[in-house]
Amino acid sequence: MSLLRTVREPLRRAELATIAERQFGDMVKAVVDVTRRIMAIGAELHSDEEALLLDDGSEQRDLWGINLYPAEAGADWIEFDSMINVRPAQGNRSRDVEDPELRQTIRSIVEELVA
C-alpha cells in the first residue's frame, strides 16, 4: 500500500506520526508547492513526491523538499533538507532552503496543512 499522496486539506499530526512509523521511524518526507500551497507526503524519496505534484500541474521552480518530524515541537519539527532543493539557477546552491522568506512561506503552508 502506497502512502504517497497530495495534501490539500489539513491533516492531523498523529496521521503524520503513523506515516513516519511505517517508513523512517520518526520522519516524513514532504514536498511543498509554495504557489499552490499544497504538499505531497508519504514517499521514500522527495523526487517521487516532486513527480506527483508535477503531474498534478505544479511548476518545478515552486517545489521544495523538507522533512517533518511529527514528535518534535517548535521550529525543530521542520527540516529544510533535500536534494531537489539544489537549484543554482534559482540561487539555491545547497540541499538546504537558503532564503529565509521562502523558509517562512514553507513553514506557514505546513502549519496550514497540519493541525
Number of C-alpha atoms within 10 A of each C-alpha: 3 6 12 17 15 18 17 13 11 13 13 11 16 13 13 22 19 15 22 20 13 14 16 11 12 18 24 25 27 31 31 27 22 21 14 14 17 22 26 24 26 23 21 15 16 25 16 17 25 26 16 20 22 15 10 10 10 19 15 13 13 14 26 27 28 25 19 22 19 22 14 12 9 6 8 11 13 22 18 18 19 21 15 19 23 19 14 9 8 9 10 14 13 15 17 19 22 16 10 9 10 13 18 11 15 27 19 13 19 20 11 15 18 16 12
